[in-house]
Amino acid sequence: MTSSMRRSLNCMSADRLCCHLRAKFYIFGQTMEELARTAVADKQLSAMVKAMSFLLSVQGVDDLY
């Protein structure tokens, strides 16, 4: 991952990411709203959400913002 990608992920709004992914994904049976609430208090989960965002962008999903 390049430093510009890393900066982009670090600056990404969790709310925007969750809005984008809400209708597309359920993670372990959680809705994206539940995931977002958990991610606020869980740095590891927050990092996972950012990684998912990066993987989606690699697959051609570029409207995360």
PyMOL Python script that loads the backbone (N, CA, C, O; Angstrom):
from pymol import cmd

cmd.read_pdbstr("""\
ATOM      1  N   MET A   1       0.854  -1.177   0.000  1.00  0.00           N
ATOM      2  CA  MET A   1       0.000   0.000   0.000  1.00  0.00           C
ATOM      3  C   MET A   1       0.897   1.236   0.000  1.00  0.00           C
ATOM      4  O   MET A   1       1.833   1.335   0.793  1.00  0.00           O
ATOM      5  N   THR A   2       0.605   2.167  -0.887  1.00  0.00           N
ATOM      6  CA  THR A   2       1.417   3.370  -0.961  1.00  0.00           C
ATOM      7  C   THR A   2       1.073   4.317   0.179  1.00  0.00           C
ATOM      8  O   THR A   2       0.031   4.185   0.821  1.00  0.00           O
ATOM      9  N   SER A   3       1.962   5.273   0.420  1.00  0.00           N
ATOM     10  CA  SER A   3       1.701   6.215   1.512  1.00  0.00           C
ATOM     11  C   SER A   3       0.476   7.074   1.217  1.00  0.00           C
ATOM     12  O   SER A   3      -0.252   7.443   2.139  1.00  0.00           O
ATOM     13  N   SER A   4       0.236   7.397  -0.056  1.00  0.00           N
ATOM     14  CA  SER A   4      -0.959   8.194  -0.367  1.00  0.00           C
ATOM     15  C   SER A   4      -2.229   7.397  -0.106  1.00  0.00           C
ATOM     16  O   SER A   4      -3.224   7.958   0.353  1.00  0.00           O
ATOM     17  N   MET A   5      -2.211   6.090  -0.394  1.00  0.00           N
ATOM     18  CA  MET A   5      -3.368   5.243  -0.083  1.00  0.00           C
ATOM     19  C   MET A   5      -3.584   5.195   1.423  1.00  0.00           C
ATOM     20  O   MET A   5      -4.714   5.265   1.907  1.00  0.00           O
ATOM     21  N   ARG A   6      -2.479   5.073   2.152  1.00  0.00           N
ATOM     22  CA  ARG A   6      -2.569   4.996   3.608  1.00  0.00           C
ATOM     23  C   ARG A   6      -3.156   6.291   4.170  1.00  0.00           C
ATOM     24  O   ARG A   6      -4.017   6.257   5.050  1.00  0.00           O
ATOM     25  N   ARG A   7      -2.685   7.438   3.657  1.00  0.00           N
ATOM     26  CA  ARG A   7      -3.230   8.725   4.105  1.00  0.00           C
ATOM     27  C   ARG A   7      -4.714   8.822   3.781  1.00  0.00           C
ATOM     28  O   ARG A   7      -5.510   9.296   4.592  1.00  0.00           O
ATOM     29  N   SER A   8      -5.073   8.369   2.590  1.00  0.00           N
ATOM     30  CA  SER A   8      -6.476   8.418   2.176  1.00  0.00           C
ATOM     31  C   SER A   8      -7.341   7.595   3.121  1.00  0.00           C
ATOM     32  O   SER A   8      -8.416   8.039   3.524  1.00  0.00           O
ATOM     33  N   LEU A   9      -6.881   6.401   3.475  1.00  0.00           N
ATOM     34  CA  LEU A   9      -7.641   5.555   4.394  1.00  0.00           C
ATOM     35  C   LEU A   9      -7.730   6.184   5.773  1.00  0.00           C
ATOM     36  O   LEU A   9      -8.772   6.122   6.425  1.00  0.00           O
ATOM     37  N   ASN A  10      -6.630   6.791   6.219  1.00  0.00           N
ATOM     38  CA  ASN A  10      -6.631   7.402   7.544  1.00  0.00           C
ATOM     39  C   ASN A  10      -7.589   8.583   7.620  1.00  0.00           C
ATOM     40  O   ASN A  10      -8.135   8.872   8.685  1.00  0.00           O
ATOM     41  N   CYS A  11      -7.795   9.266   6.496  1.00  0.00           N
ATOM     42  CA  CYS A  11      -8.664  10.447   6.482  1.00  0.00           C
ATOM     43  C   CYS A  11     -10.114  10.098   6.186  1.00  0.00           C
ATOM     44  O   CYS A  11     -10.996  10.949   6.308  1.00  0.00           O
ATOM     45  N   MET A  12     -10.364   8.864   5.802  1.00  0.00           N
ATOM     46  CA  MET A  12     -11.718   8.487   5.399  1.00  0.00           C
ATOM     47  C   MET A  12     -12.696   8.601   6.557  1.00  0.00           C
ATOM     48  O   MET A  12     -12.409   8.177   7.676  1.00  0.00           O
ATOM     49  N   SER A  13     -13.822   9.165   6.279  1.00  0.00           N
ATOM     50  CA  SER A  13     -14.879   9.273   7.276  1.00  0.00           C
ATOM     51  C   SER A  13     -15.523   7.908   7.476  1.00  0.00           C
ATOM     52  O   SER A  13     -15.976   7.284   6.516  1.00  0.00           O
ATOM     53  N   ALA A  14     -15.564   7.449   8.716  1.00  0.00           N
ATOM     54  CA  ALA A  14     -16.202   6.160   9.004  1.00  0.00           C
ATOM     55  C   ALA A  14     -17.676   6.196   8.619  1.00  0.00           C
ATOM     56  O   ALA A  14     -18.226   5.200   8.152  1.00  0.00           O
ATOM     57  N   ASP A  15     -18.313   7.351   8.817  1.00  0.00           N
ATOM     58  CA  ASP A  15     -19.723   7.467   8.454  1.00  0.00           C
ATOM     59  C   ASP A  15     -19.925   7.276   6.959  1.00  0.00           C
ATOM     60  O   ASP A  15     -20.841   6.571   6.536  1.00  0.00           O
ATOM     61  N   ARG A  16     -19.068   7.905   6.158  1.00  0.00           N
ATOM     62  CA  ARG A  16     -19.198   7.777   4.705  1.00  0.00           C
ATOM     63  C   ARG A  16     -18.952   6.344   4.253  1.00  0.00           C
ATOM     64  O   ARG A  16     -19.667   5.818   3.400  1.00  0.00           O
ATOM     65  N   LEU A  17     -17.933   5.721   4.836  1.00  0.00           N
ATOM     66  CA  LEU A  17     -17.644   4.335   4.485  1.00  0.00           C
ATOM     67  C   LEU A  17     -18.823   3.445   4.830  1.00  0.00           C
ATOM     68  O   LEU A  17     -19.226   2.610   4.020  1.00  0.00           O
ATOM     69  N   CYS A  18     -19.379   3.609   6.015  1.00  0.00           N
ATOM     70  CA  CYS A  18     -20.497   2.768   6.431  1.00  0.00           C
ATOM     71  C   CYS A  18     -21.726   3.014   5.570  1.00  0.00           C
ATOM     72  O   CYS A  18     -22.465   2.078   5.266  1.00  0.00           O
ATOM     73  N   CYS A  19     -21.955   4.264   5.174  1.00  0.00           N
ATOM     74  CA  CYS A  19     -23.083   4.551   4.283  1.00  0.00           C
ATOM     75  C   CYS A  19     -22.913   3.814   2.965  1.00  0.00           C
ATOM     76  O   CYS A  19     -23.872   3.266   2.421  1.00  0.00           O
ATOM     77  N   HIS A  20     -21.692   3.805   2.457  1.00  0.00           N
ATOM     78  CA  HIS A  20     -21.432   3.142   1.183  1.00  0.00           C
ATOM     79  C   HIS A  20     -21.632   1.635   1.280  1.00  0.00           C
ATOM     80  O   HIS A  20     -22.197   1.010   0.382  1.00  0.00           O
ATOM     81  N   LEU A  21     -21.158   1.063   2.387  1.00  0.00           N
ATOM     82  CA  LEU A  21     -21.173  -0.395   2.513  1.00  0.00           C
ATOM     83  C   LEU A  21     -22.465  -0.952   3.105  1.00  0.00           C
ATOM     84  O   LEU A  21     -22.722  -2.152   3.012  1.00  0.00           O
ATOM     85  N   ARG A  22     -23.280  -0.089   3.713  1.00  0.00           N
ATOM     86  CA  ARG A  22     -24.442  -0.533   4.490  1.00  0.00           C
ATOM     87  C   ARG A  22     -25.314  -1.517   3.727  1.00  0.00           C
ATOM     88  O   ARG A  22     -25.673  -2.568   4.259  1.00  0.00           O
ATOM     89  N   ALA A  23     -25.656  -1.191   2.497  1.00  0.00           N
ATOM     90  CA  ALA A  23     -26.591  -2.020   1.736  1.00  0.00           C
ATOM     91  C   ALA A  23     -25.917  -3.232   1.112  1.00  0.00           C
ATOM     92  O   ALA A  23     -26.602  -4.128   0.617  1.00  0.00           O
ATOM     93  N   LYS A  24     -24.589  -3.278   1.125  1.00  0.00           N
ATOM     94  CA  LYS A  24     -23.874  -4.322   0.401  1.00  0.00           C
ATOM     95  C   LYS A  24     -23.373  -5.459   1.273  1.00  0.00           C
ATOM     96  O   LYS A  24     -23.235  -6.590   0.807  1.00  0.00           O
ATOM     97  N   PHE A  25     -23.100  -5.166   2.535  1.00  0.00           N
ATOM     98  CA  PHE A  25     -22.418  -6.161   3.350  1.00  0.00           C
ATOM     99  C   PHE A  25     -23.050  -6.360   4.715  1.00  0.00           C
ATOM    100  O   PHE A  25     -23.543  -5.419   5.337  1.00  0.00           O
ATOM    101  N   TYR A  26     -23.024  -7.605   5.166  1.00  0.00           N
ATOM    102  CA  TYR A  26     -23.290  -7.920   6.564  1.00  0.00           C
ATOM    103  C   TYR A  26     -22.052  -8.659   7.043  1.00  0.00           C
ATOM    104  O   TYR A  26     -21.608  -9.615   6.407  1.00  0.00           O
ATOM    105  N   ILE A  27     -21.498  -8.220   8.158  1.00  0.00           N
ATOM    106  CA  ILE A  27     -20.288  -8.839   8.682  1.00  0.00           C
ATOM    107  C   ILE A  27     -20.655  -9.578   9.953  1.00  0.00           C
ATOM    108  O   ILE A  27     -21.066  -8.975  10.944  1.00  0.00           O
ATOM    109  N   PHE A  28     -20.504 -10.876   9.910  1.00  0.00           N
ATOM    110  CA  PHE A  28     -20.832 -11.711  11.061  1.00  0.00           C
ATOM    111  C   PHE A  28     -22.241 -11.408  11.557  1.00  0.00           C
ATOM    112  O   PHE A  28     -22.489 -11.404  12.763  1.00  0.00           O
ATOM    113  N   GLY A  29     -23.159 -11.155  10.637  1.00  0.00           N
ATOM    114  CA  GLY A  29     -24.544 -10.900  10.996  1.00  0.00           C
ATOM    115  C   GLY A  29     -24.827  -9.492  11.496  1.00  0.00           C
ATOM    116  O   GLY A  29     -25.957  -9.188  11.879  1.00  0.00           O
ATOM    117  N   GLN A  30     -23.819  -8.630  11.496  1.00  0.00           N
ATOM    118  CA  GLN A  30     -24.022  -7.259  11.962  1.00  0.00           C
ATOM    119  C   GLN A  30     -24.374  -6.363  10.784  1.00  0.00           C
ATOM    120  O   GLN A  30     -23.815  -6.501   9.696  1.00  0.00           O
ATOM    121  N   THR A  31     -25.297  -5.449  11.010  1.00  0.00           N
ATOM    122  CA  THR A  31     -25.531  -4.418  10.004  1.00  0.00           C
ATOM    123  C   THR A  31     -24.372  -3.436  10.056  1.00  0.00           C
ATOM    124  O   THR A  31     -23.614  -3.424  11.026  1.00  0.00           O
ATOM    125  N   MET A  32     -24.226  -2.620   9.030  1.00  0.00           N
ATOM    126  CA  MET A  32     -23.146  -1.655   9.030  1.00  0.00           C
ATOM    127  C   MET A  32     -23.306  -0.634  10.158  1.00  0.00           C
ATOM    128  O   MET A  32     -22.311  -0.133  10.682  1.00  0.00           O
ATOM    129  N   GLU A  33     -24.543  -0.323  10.534  1.00  0.00           N
ATOM    130  CA  GLU A  33     -24.750   0.607  11.648  1.00  0.00           C
ATOM    131  C   GLU A  33     -24.183   0.034  12.944  1.00  0.00           C
ATOM    132  O   GLU A  33     -23.525   0.739  13.708  1.00  0.00           O
ATOM    133  N   GLU A  34     -24.444  -1.243  13.182  1.00  0.00           N
ATOM    134  CA  GLU A  34     -23.902  -1.893  14.382  1.00  0.00           C
ATOM    135  C   GLU A  34     -22.384  -1.940  14.313  1.00  0.00           C
ATOM    136  O   GLU A  34     -21.697  -1.703  15.307  1.00  0.00           O
ATOM    137  N   LEU A  35     -21.865  -2.250  13.119  1.00  0.00           N
ATOM    138  CA  LEU A  35     -20.422  -2.299  12.938  1.00  0.00           C
ATOM    139  C   LEU A  35     -19.804  -0.929  13.207  1.00  0.00           C
ATOM    140  O   LEU A  35     -18.757  -0.831  13.847  1.00  0.00           O
ATOM    141  N   ALA A  36     -20.449   0.121  12.721  1.00  0.00           N
ATOM    142  CA  ALA A  36     -19.922   1.475  12.922  1.00  0.00           C
ATOM    143  C   ALA A  36     -19.882   1.832  14.405  1.00  0.00           C
ATOM    144  O   ALA A  36     -18.901   2.408  14.877  1.00  0.00           O
ATOM    145  N   ARG A  37     -20.935   1.497  15.139  1.00  0.00           N
ATOM    146  CA  ARG A  37     -20.962   1.800  16.582  1.00  0.00           C
ATOM    147  C   ARG A  37     -19.847   1.044  17.304  1.00  0.00           C
ATOM    148  O   ARG A  37     -19.198   1.582  18.201  1.00  0.00           O
ATOM    149  N   THR A  38     -19.634  -0.204  16.904  1.00  0.00           N
ATOM    150  CA  THR A  38     -18.585  -1.003  17.530  1.00  0.00           C
ATOM    151  C   THR A  38     -17.206  -0.469  17.163  1.00  0.00           C
ATOM    152  O   THR A  38     -16.308  -0.423  18.004  1.00  0.00           O
ATOM    153  N   ALA A  39     -17.040  -0.066  15.905  1.00  0.00           N
ATOM    154  CA  ALA A  39     -15.733   0.377  15.422  1.00  0.00           C
ATOM    155  C   ALA A  39     -15.258   1.642  16.123  1.00  0.00           C
ATOM    156  O   ALA A  39     -14.054   1.867  16.250  1.00  0.00           O
ATOM    157  N   VAL A  40     -16.193   2.468  16.576  1.00  0.00           N
ATOM    158  CA  VAL A  40     -15.811   3.692  17.279  1.00  0.00           C
ATOM    159  C   VAL A  40     -14.971   3.355  18.506  1.00  0.00           C
ATOM    160  O   VAL A  40     -14.013   4.061  18.820  1.00  0.00           O
ATOM    161  N   ALA A  41     -15.328   2.281  19.197  1.00  0.00           N
ATOM    162  CA  ALA A  41     -14.635   1.913  20.431  1.00  0.00           C
ATOM    163  C   ALA A  41     -13.581   0.828  20.220  1.00  0.00           C
ATOM    164  O   ALA A  41     -12.868   0.471  21.157  1.00  0.00           O
ATOM    165  N   ASP A  42     -13.477   0.310  19.018  1.00  0.00           N
ATOM    166  CA  ASP A  42     -12.597  -0.831  18.769  1.00  0.00           C
ATOM    167  C   ASP A  42     -11.640  -0.497  17.631  1.00  0.00           C
ATOM    168  O   ASP A  42     -12.019  -0.551  16.461  1.00  0.00           O
ATOM    169  N   LYS A  43     -10.402  -0.153  17.972  1.00  0.00           N
ATOM    170  CA  LYS A  43      -9.435   0.270  16.956  1.00  0.00           C
ATOM    171  C   LYS A  43      -9.129  -0.839  15.956  1.00  0.00           C
ATOM    172  O   LYS A  43      -8.912  -0.560  14.777  1.00  0.00           O
ATOM    173  N   GLN A  44      -9.107  -2.092  16.408  1.00  0.00           N
ATOM    174  CA  GLN A  44      -8.823  -3.196  15.501  1.00  0.00           C
ATOM    175  C   GLN A  44      -9.935  -3.325  14.468  1.00  0.00           C
ATOM    176  O   GLN A  44      -9.662  -3.521  13.284  1.00  0.00           O
ATOM    177  N   LEU A  45     -11.180  -3.217  14.904  1.00  0.00           N
ATOM    178  CA  LEU A  45     -12.300  -3.304  13.985  1.00  0.00           C
ATOM    179  C   LEU A  45     -12.305  -2.119  13.032  1.00  0.00           C
ATOM    180  O   LEU A  45     -12.620  -2.267  11.851  1.00  0.00           O
ATOM    181  N   SER A  46     -11.959  -0.950  13.540  1.00  0.00           N
ATOM    182  CA  SER A  46     -11.866   0.234  12.701  1.00  0.00           C
ATOM    183  C   SER A  46     -10.827   0.015  11.599  1.00  0.00           C
ATOM    184  O   SER A  46     -11.053   0.387  10.448  1.00  0.00           O
ATOM    185  N   ALA A  47      -9.700  -0.583  11.951  1.00  0.00           N
ATOM    186  CA  ALA A  47      -8.666  -0.881  10.962  1.00  0.00           C
ATOM    187  C   ALA A  47      -9.175  -1.877   9.930  1.00  0.00           C
ATOM    188  O   ALA A  47      -8.842  -1.770   8.750  1.00  0.00           O
ATOM    189  N   MET A  48      -9.982  -2.848  10.362  1.00  0.00           N
ATOM    190  CA  MET A  48     -10.542  -3.826   9.429  1.00  0.00           C
ATOM    191  C   MET A  48     -11.480  -3.142   8.435  1.00  0.00           C
ATOM    192  O   MET A  48     -11.469  -3.463   7.247  1.00  0.00           O
ATOM    193  N   VAL A  49     -12.291  -2.199   8.921  1.00  0.00           N
ATOM    194  CA  VAL A  49     -13.199  -1.479   8.032  1.00  0.00           C
ATOM    195  C   VAL A  49     -12.401  -0.696   6.996  1.00  0.00           C
ATOM    196  O   VAL A  49     -12.770  -0.665   5.822  1.00  0.00           O
ATOM    197  N   LYS A  50     -11.314  -0.067   7.420  1.00  0.00           N
ATOM    198  CA  LYS A  50     -10.467   0.667   6.480  1.00  0.00           C
ATOM    199  C   LYS A  50      -9.845  -0.280   5.462  1.00  0.00           C
ATOM    200  O   LYS A  50      -9.751   0.052   4.280  1.00  0.00           O
ATOM    201  N   ALA A  51      -9.419  -1.456   5.913  1.00  0.00           N
ATOM    202  CA  ALA A  51      -8.842  -2.436   4.992  1.00  0.00           C
ATOM    203  C   ALA A  51      -9.877  -2.911   3.982  1.00  0.00           C
ATOM    204  O   ALA A  51      -9.558  -3.088   2.806  1.00  0.00           O
ATOM    205  N   MET A  52     -11.116  -3.120   4.430  1.00  0.00           N
ATOM    206  CA  MET A  52     -12.187  -3.511   3.499  1.00  0.00           C
ATOM    207  C   MET A  52     -12.382  -2.433   2.450  1.00  0.00           C
ATOM    208  O   MET A  52     -12.575  -2.735   1.272  1.00  0.00           O
ATOM    209  N   SER A  53     -12.333  -1.189   2.868  1.00  0.00           N
ATOM    210  CA  SER A  53     -12.480  -0.068   1.951  1.00  0.00           C
ATOM    211  C   SER A  53     -11.392  -0.113   0.885  1.00  0.00           C
ATOM    212  O   SER A  53     -11.664   0.069  -0.302  1.00  0.00           O
ATOM    213  N   PHE A  54     -10.155  -0.357   1.318  1.00  0.00           N
ATOM    214  CA  PHE A  54      -9.042  -0.436   0.374  1.00  0.00           C
ATOM    215  C   PHE A  54      -9.241  -1.580  -0.607  1.00  0.00           C
ATOM    216  O   PHE A  54      -9.024  -1.411  -1.807  1.00  0.00           O
ATOM    217  N   LEU A  55      -9.650  -2.741  -0.110  1.00  0.00           N
ATOM    218  CA  LEU A  55      -9.862  -3.889  -0.991  1.00  0.00           C
ATOM    219  C   LEU A  55     -10.962  -3.615  -2.005  1.00  0.00           C
ATOM    220  O   LEU A  55     -10.844  -4.011  -3.164  1.00  0.00           O
ATOM    221  N   LEU A  56     -12.022  -2.947  -1.587  1.00  0.00           N
ATOM    222  CA  LEU A  56     -13.092  -2.595  -2.520  1.00  0.00           C
ATOM    223  C   LEU A  56     -12.584  -1.637  -3.585  1.00  0.00           C
ATOM    224  O   LEU A  56     -12.962  -1.752  -4.751  1.00  0.00           O
ATOM    225  N   SER A  57     -11.734  -0.694  -3.201  1.00  0.00           N
ATOM    226  CA  SER A  57     -11.219   0.254  -4.185  1.00  0.00           C
ATOM    227  C   SER A  57     -10.341  -0.459  -5.204  1.00  0.00           C
ATOM    228  O   SER A  57     -10.343  -0.101  -6.382  1.00  0.00           O
ATOM    229  N   VAL A  58      -9.594  -1.459  -4.765  1.00  0.00           N
ATOM    230  CA  VAL A  58      -8.765  -2.240  -5.681  1.00  0.00           C
ATOM    231  C   VAL A  58      -9.638  -3.005  -6.673  1.00  0.00           C
ATOM    232  O   VAL A  58      -9.249  -3.218  -7.821  1.00  0.00           O
ATOM    233  N   GLN A  59     -10.818  -3.414  -6.220  1.00  0.00           N
ATOM    234  CA  GLN A  59     -11.728  -4.168  -7.079  1.00  0.00           C
ATOM    235  C   GLN A  59     -12.570  -3.262  -7.969  1.00  0.00           C
ATOM    236  O   GLN A  59     -13.471  -3.741  -8.658  1.00  0.00           O
ATOM    237  N   GLY A  60     -12.292  -1.970  -7.964  1.00  0.00           N
ATOM    238  CA  GLY A  60     -12.986  -1.063  -8.861  1.00  0.00           C
ATOM    239  C   GLY A  60     -14.127  -0.293  -8.243  1.00  0.00           C
ATOM    240  O   GLY A  60     -14.816   0.451  -8.941  1.00  0.00           O
ATOM    241  N   VAL A  61     -14.345  -0.452  -6.945  1.00  0.00           N
ATOM    242  CA  VAL A  61     -15.384   0.337  -6.278  1.00  0.00           C
ATOM    243  C   VAL A  61     -14.713   1.623  -5.830  1.00  0.00           C
ATOM    244  O   VAL A  61     -13.930   1.622  -4.880  1.00  0.00           O
ATOM    245  N   ASP A  62     -15.020   2.727  -6.515  1.00  0.00           N
ATOM    246  CA  ASP A  62     -14.265   3.950  -6.255  1.00  0.00           C
ATOM    247  C   ASP A  62     -15.131   5.083  -5.739  1.00  0.00           C
ATOM    248  O   ASP A  62     -14.690   6.233  -5.727  1.00  0.00           O
ATOM    249  N   ASP A  63     -16.347   4.791  -5.313  1.00  0.00           N
ATOM    250  CA  ASP A  63     -17.225   5.863  -4.852  1.00  0.00           C
ATOM    251  C   ASP A  63     -17.406   5.834  -3.339  1.00  0.00           C
ATOM    252  O   ASP A  63     -18.507   6.055  -2.834  1.00  0.00           O
ATOM    253  N   LEU A  64     -16.323   5.561  -2.621  1.00  0.00           N
ATOM    254  CA  LEU A  64     -16.397   5.487  -1.166  1.00  0.00           C
ATOM    255  C   LEU A  64     -16.594   6.857  -0.535  1.00  0.00           C
ATOM    256  O   LEU A  64     -17.023   6.955   0.614  1.00  0.00           O
ATOM    257  N   TYR A  65     -16.290   7.893  -1.263  1.00  0.00           N
ATOM    258  CA  TYR A  65     -16.414   9.245  -0.734  1.00  0.00           C
ATOM    259  C   TYR A  65     -17.719   9.838  -1.180  1.00  0.00           C
ATOM    260  O   TYR A  65     -18.025  10.981  -0.842  1.00  0.00           O
TER     261      TYR A  65
END
""", "prot")
cmd.dss("prot")
cmd.show_as("cartoon", "prot")
cmd.util.cbc("prot")
cmd.orient("prot")
